[in-house]
Amino acid sequence: MRYLILAEGFSGDPHYGKTMWGVLRYRGEDVAAILDSTRAGEETLGVPVFGALEEALALGPDTALVGVATQGGRFPPAWIELLKRCIEAGLDVENGLHVFLADDPELKELAARHGSELRDLRRPPRDLSTATGANLDVPATIVLTVGSDCAIGKMTVSLELDLEARRRGIRSVFVPTGQTGMAIAGWGIAVDAVVADFIAGAAERLVVEGRERGGDLLWVEGQGSLIHPIYSGVTLGLYHGSAPHLLVLCHESGRDEIEGAGGGPHPIPPLRDLVELHERMALPARPARVVAVALNTRRLDDDAAREAVREAERETGLPASDPVRFGAGPLVDAVLAASGR
Amino acid sequence: MRYLILAEGFSGDPHYGKTMWGVLRYRGEDVAAILDSTRAGEETLGVPVFGALEEALALGPDTALVGVATQGGRFPPAWIELLKRCIEAGLDVENGLHVFLADDPELKELAARHGSELRDLRRPPRDLSTATGANLDVPATIVLTVGSDCAIGKMTVSLELDLEARRRGIRSVFVPTGQTGMAIAGWGIAVDAVVADFIAGAAERLVVEGRERGGDLLWVEGQGSLIHPIYSGVTLGLYHGSAPHLLVLCHESGRDEIEGAGGGPHPIPPLRDLVELHERMALPARPARVVAVALNTRRLDDDAAREAVREAERETGLPASDPVRFGAGPLVDAVLAASGR
């Protein structure tokens, strides 16, 4: 796959465009170009940014990826026009928004005519159902990332720990549960988009498939937070449905309130309380332990980051690290020790 | 509305057909007839059972209600035939299954031709979105039923407490969150059928609407259980989204494991642990207290039921009752005392 990332107006904003940044960081070798007329001629992580579609097409992409969230999650007319031009150029389109491209009769017809595939990453599989208990029979060690808020790096932690485990020769598989993880790994289910009754069923199916893909060690991408006023339902359904043996608790240093939830204040409790809460919410049929803390220290300088890691270790009695800044080694060590490997 | 309840093969089974029984018990005055060829000539809760549609039509129903869950939640050919005959007779159809009648082109066309409305109770409103925090601004006392398992009577408890509160002259509103509650009350959203990201948003919308319908006291129908391996996500999303001030803990006496979840064992912890767990899972922005225990004592004789109520009170230190067997008075007393009325 050769991606053209559609990111008009946002290709340079590191806090916006989770899908674009995730794909650039973890699948950058598959990205041919970025389209953003506001930064034509520049680069993002070494990938050239173009202002005109025709120029970007010269680099031979085969798939246009909607890389940023649009206003209100809908596609305004300018986006629809751009998508049509991509389809007419023979590109497939991948989209991670809640609104589905293939539900637009005009785009669908155009895609059929040009032999282009519209892949709506968040569209649930047709045959989803409720969980069955098969999650408890998966012969692999299942590790779920959980955390104090959304958008603090749970996906990144799962990806980094998977990379480190594979470097060590372990049969390790990243299990994608959201649109960005799916764009990176090429499979998965966006559990936040399934019918509510089927959240655990979707999570169960994902760990079963992770095992079928050869994983002895499955890193399930976490979603939301048990203490998030908006998304906690998805978080708990994913937790119980993926039936993890081990948890890695993720937190962004310096964040002390849930962000963007409305109606607060929604304070984030101390890490030791979060450890206890998550272990408490495991089901008796599959007890789960928090075995490490992954900190996102992006707002801190190096010294402060190192101190934050030490403080997290002191507070929880668990190994901690910022896997992006200081390496995933200590976290993988902790998981392997706890899994008896 | 005059209901004809479609319940082929199951109209006499008290443990099957939650929608039929709920509507018979709480809206029985609106039920004209039941259709079940295996019990033609009998009665259920005073409503006549017919074997032939034509006989039932003579009683003048205007709406056919799918009263039982079909095999696998789909409509086999015999059901489709029956639904077509109902539509041809000019009846509207209400359906609470996950499969939607209006998605069947043939039924849809037939209904349009006969001026019949197909109401799929579980179809989410088109404009649902994530929660906003408006739940925290609803100027009413919000009471959610929570419990140890599915199908133990949370809806019944909410309905009984609402009835008792209204008897006392309180502006009290039952807030339906599932298909049976919706069939009974004539409004609501089936929160288990919405997109997972929107569970809390749907719950929030329901308490806002409950207030708009004049409620000073809102009884939100609970769903599932925080400790249910399949449905816990719906439960937590409904909990955080409905932002209750007070909780009524529901339990079926004698049930010590979650039923029908697969992959167990899934033991139910002691009531005092469930009280603590539910209070623990409230968000800081809206602390919630369990103020009463509602027991379903249907498996016990009168003496054992009374002893179970006393034991629940001893164990939790909270007022307890089986509101169906012994009346909802003590539970409503507890809620009013806690709400400062």
Interface residues (C-beta under 8 A of the other chain):
Chain A: H98 T130 A131 T132 G133 A134 N135 L136 D137 V191 D192 A193 V194 V195 A196 D197 I199 A200 G201 L226 I227 H228 P229 I230 Y231 S232 G233 V234 T235 L236 G237 L238 H240 G241 A261 G262 G263 G264 P265 H266 P267 L277 R280 M281 L283 P284 A285
Chain B: H98 T130 A131 T132 G133 A134 N135 L136 D137 V191 D192 A193 V194 V195 A196 D197 I199 A200 G201 L226 I227 H228 P229 I230 Y231 S232 G233 V234 T235 L236 G237 L238 H240 G241 A261 G262 G263 G264 P265 H266 P267 L277 R280 M281 L283 P284 A285
